Amino acid sequence: QVQLVESGGGWVQAGGSLRLSCAASGRTISRYCMGWFRQAPGKEREVVAVMSWIGRTEYAYSVKGRFTISRDNANNTLSLQMNNLKPADTAVYHCARSRTSHTVLAPSEPYEYDDWGQGTQVTVSS
């Protein structure tokens, strides 16, 4: 099992930027798909961005062109650069590691991910 710890959340005005980081320990993430998910109060957890083990990315429609997911396998970290933030982006953001390894297409459903971080709060004010 891998331990995931997110950081970088905070409060920002609309149009601002934040960079989230996810540090993994205990096991490598290099052979797994990794993803960022978010959950706003009263809503279900939803996918934000995912990356397969070979670097193929997928984004939620609402964040395309604004968010960028990246990974550093040497340092066992995952990042999410968030630009032009909107109030609708307010949520707790979680990073996650997929259940299966060596998957070419990263899954977008939360149930496909077994290991989760505790989350970091992102608040965007208008």
Contacts in CASP RR format, 6 or more apart in sequence:
PFRMAT RR
TARGET T0000
AUTHOR 0000-0000-0000
METHOD contacts of the structure
MODEL  1
QVQLVESGGGWVQAGGSLRLSCAASGRTISRYCMGWFRQAPGKEREVVAV
MSWIGRTEYAYSVKGRFTISRDNANNTLSLQMNNLKPADTAVYHCARSRT
SHTVLAPSEPYEYDDWGQGTQVTVSS
1 26 0 8 1.000
1 27 0 8 1.000
1 115 0 8 1.000
2 24 0 8 1.000
2 25 0 8 1.000
2 26 0 8 1.000
2 27 0 8 1.000
2 28 0 8 1.000
2 29 0 8 1.000
2 97 0 8 1.000
2 115 0 8 1.000
3 24 0 8 1.000
3 25 0 8 1.000
3 26 0 8 1.000
3 115 0 8 1.000
3 117 0 8 1.000
4 22 0 8 1.000
4 23 0 8 1.000
4 24 0 8 1.000
4 95 0 8 1.000
4 96 0 8 1.000
4 97 0 8 1.000
4 115 0 8 1.000
4 116 0 8 1.000
4 117 0 8 1.000
5 22 0 8 1.000
5 23 0 8 1.000
5 25 0 8 1.000
5 117 0 8 1.000
5 118 0 8 1.000
6 20 0 8 1.000
6 21 0 8 1.000
6 22 0 8 1.000
6 93 0 8 1.000
6 94 0 8 1.000
6 95 0 8 1.000
6 117 0 8 1.000
6 118 0 8 1.000
6 119 0 8 1.000
6 120 0 8 1.000
7 20 0 8 1.000
7 21 0 8 1.000
7 22 0 8 1.000
7 23 0 8 1.000
7 120 0 8 1.000
8 18 0 8 1.000
8 19 0 8 1.000
8 20 0 8 1.000
8 21 0 8 1.000
8 120 0 8 1.000
9 18 0 8 1.000
9 20 0 8 1.000
9 93 0 8 1.000
9 120 0 8 1.000
9 121 0 8 1.000
9 122 0 8 1.000
10 18 0 8 1.000
10 120 0 8 1.000
10 121 0 8 1.000
10 122 0 8 1.000
10 123 0 8 1.000
11 123 0 8 1.000
11 124 0 8 1.000
11 125 0 8 1.000
12 18 0 8 1.000
12 85 0 8 1.000
12 122 0 8 1.000
12 123 0 8 1.000
12 124 0 8 1.000
12 125 0 8 1.000
13 124 0 8 1.000
13 125 0 8 1.000
13 126 0 8 1.000
14 85 0 8 1.000
14 86 0 8 1.000
14 87 0 8 1.000
14 124 0 8 1.000
14 125 0 8 1.000
14 126 0 8 1.000
15 83 0 8 1.000
15 84 0 8 1.000
15 85 0 8 1.000
15 86 0 8 1.000
15 124 0 8 1.000
16 83 0 8 1.000
16 84 0 8 1.000
16 85 0 8 1.000
16 124 0 8 1.000
17 81 0 8 1.000
17 82 0 8 1.000
17 83 0 8 1.000
17 84 0 8 1.000
17 85 0 8 1.000
18 82 0 8 1.000
18 85 0 8 1.000
18 122 0 8 1.000
19 79 0 8 1.000
19 80 0 8 1.000
19 81 0 8 1.000
19 82 0 8 1.000
20 36 0 8 1.000
20 79 0 8 1.000
20 80 0 8 1.000
20 82 0 8 1.000
20 93 0 8 1.000
20 95 0 8 1.000
20 120 0 8 1.000
20 122 0 8 1.000
21 77 0 8 1.000
21 78 0 8 1.000
21 79 0 8 1.000
22 34 0 8 1.000
22 36 0 8 1.000
22 77 0 8 1.000
22 78 0 8 1.000
22 79 0 8 1.000
22 80 0 8 1.000
22 95 0 8 1.000
22 117 0 8 1.000
23 76 0 8 1.000
23 77 0 8 1.000
24 76 0 8 1.000
24 77 0 8 1.000
24 78 0 8 1.000
24 97 0 8 1.000
25 76 0 8 1.000
28 73 0 8 1.000
28 76 0 8 1.000
29 71 0 8 1.000
29 73 0 8 1.000
29 76 0 8 1.000
29 78 0 8 1.000
29 97 0 8 1.000
30 53 0 8 1.000
30 73 0 8 1.000
30 76 0 8 1.000
31 53 0 8 1.000
31 101 0 8 1.000
31 102 0 8 1.000
32 53 0 8 1.000
32 97 0 8 1.000
32 98 0 8 1.000
32 100 0 8 1.000
32 101 0 8 1.000
32 103 0 8 1.000
33 50 0 8 1.000
33 51 0 8 1.000
33 52 0 8 1.000
33 53 0 8 1.000
33 97 0 8 1.000
33 98 0 8 1.000
33 100 0 8 1.000
33 103 0 8 1.000
33 106 0 8 1.000
33 107 0 8 1.000
33 112 0 8 1.000
33 113 0 8 1.000
34 50 0 8 1.000
34 51 0 8 1.000
34 69 0 8 1.000
34 71 0 8 1.000
34 78 0 8 1.000
34 95 0 8 1.000
34 96 0 8 1.000
34 97 0 8 1.000
34 98 0 8 1.000
34 106 0 8 1.000
35 47 0 8 1.000
35 48 0 8 1.000
35 49 0 8 1.000
35 50 0 8 1.000
35 51 0 8 1.000
35 69 0 8 1.000
35 78 0 8 1.000
35 95 0 8 1.000
35 96 0 8 1.000
35 97 0 8 1.000
35 98 0 8 1.000
35 106 0 8 1.000
35 113 0 8 1.000
36 47 0 8 1.000
36 48 0 8 1.000
36 49 0 8 1.000
36 50 0 8 1.000
36 67 0 8 1.000
36 69 0 8 1.000
36 78 0 8 1.000
36 80 0 8 1.000
36 93 0 8 1.000
36 94 0 8 1.000
36 95 0 8 1.000
36 96 0 8 1.000
37 45 0 8 1.000
37 46 0 8 1.000
37 47 0 8 1.000
37 48 0 8 1.000
37 93 0 8 1.000
37 94 0 8 1.000
37 95 0 8 1.000
37 96 0 8 1.000
37 110 0 8 1.000
37 113 0 8 1.000
38 45 0 8 1.000
38 46 0 8 1.000
38 48 0 8 1.000
38 89 0 8 1.000
38 91 0 8 1.000
38 92 0 8 1.000
38 93 0 8 1.000
38 94 0 8 1.000
38 122 0 8 1.000
39 45 0 8 1.000
39 46 0 8 1.000
39 91 0 8 1.000
39 92 0 8 1.000
39 94 0 8 1.000
40 90 0 8 1.000
40 91 0 8 1.000
40 92 0 8 1.000
43 91 0 8 1.000
45 94 0 8 1.000
45 110 0 8 1.000
46 60 0 8 1.000
47 58 0 8 1.000
47 60 0 8 1.000
47 108 0 8 1.000
47 109 0 8 1.000
47 110 0 8 1.000
48 59 0 8 1.000
48 60 0 8 1.000
48 63 0 8 1.000
48 67 0 8 1.000
48 69 0 8 1.000
48 80 0 8 1.000
48 93 0 8 1.000
49 57 0 8 1.000
49 58 0 8 1.000
49 59 0 8 1.000
49 60 0 8 1.000
49 63 0 8 1.000
49 67 0 8 1.000
49 68 0 8 1.000
49 69 0 8 1.000
49 80 0 8 1.000
50 57 0 8 1.000
50 58 0 8 1.000
50 69 0 8 1.000
50 106 0 8 1.000
50 107 0 8 1.000
50 108 0 8 1.000
51 57 0 8 1.000
51 58 0 8 1.000
51 69 0 8 1.000
51 70 0 8 1.000
51 71 0 8 1.000
51 78 0 8 1.000
51 106 0 8 1.000
52 103 0 8 1.000
52 104 0 8 1.000
52 105 0 8 1.000
52 106 0 8 1.000
53 101 0 8 1.000
53 102 0 8 1.000
53 103 0 8 1.000
54 104 0 8 1.000
55 71 0 8 1.000
56 104 0 8 1.000
56 105 0 8 1.000
56 106 0 8 1.000
57 69 0 8 1.000
57 106 0 8 1.000
58 105 0 8 1.000
58 106 0 8 1.000
58 108 0 8 1.000
59 65 0 8 1.000
59 67 0 8 1.000
59 69 0 8 1.000
62 88 0 8 1.000
63 82 0 8 1.000
63 89 0 8 1.000
66 82 0 8 1.000
66 83 0 8 1.000
66 84 0 8 1.000
66 85 0 8 1.000
67 80 0 8 1.000
67 81 0 8 1.000
67 82 0 8 1.000
67 83 0 8 1.000
68 80 0 8 1.000
68 81 0 8 1.000
69 78 0 8 1.000
69 79 0 8 1.000
69 80 0 8 1.000
70 78 0 8 1.000
70 79 0 8 1.000
70 80 0 8 1.000
70 81 0 8 1.000
71 77 0 8 1.000
71 78 0 8 1.000
71 79 0 8 1.000
72 78 0 8 1.000
72 79 0 8 1.000
78 95 0 8 1.000
80 93 0 8 1.000
80 95 0 8 1.000
82 89 0 8 1.000
82 122 0 8 1.000
85 122 0 8 1.000
85 124 0 8 1.000
86 124 0 8 1.000
87 124 0 8 1.000
87 125 0 8 1.000
87 126 0 8 1.000
88 124 0 8 1.000
89 122 0 8 1.000
89 124 0 8 1.000
90 122 0 8 1.000
90 123 0 8 1.000
90 124 0 8 1.000
91 121 0 8 1.000
91 122 0 8 1.000
92 119 0 8 1.000
92 120 0 8 1.000
92 121 0 8 1.000
92 122 0 8 1.000
93 119 0 8 1.000
93 120 0 8 1.000
93 121 0 8 1.000
93 122 0 8 1.000
94 116 0 8 1.000
94 117 0 8 1.000
94 118 0 8 1.000
94 119 0 8 1.000
95 116 0 8 1.000
95 117 0 8 1.000
95 119 0 8 1.000
96 110 0 8 1.000
96 113 0 8 1.000
96 114 0 8 1.000
96 115 0 8 1.000
96 116 0 8 1.000
96 117 0 8 1.000
97 113 0 8 1.000
97 114 0 8 1.000
97 115 0 8 1.000
98 106 0 8 1.000
98 107 0 8 1.000
98 112 0 8 1.000
98 113 0 8 1.000
98 114 0 8 1.000
99 112 0 8 1.000
99 113 0 8 1.000
99 114 0 8 1.000
100 112 0 8 1.000
107 113 0 8 1.000
END
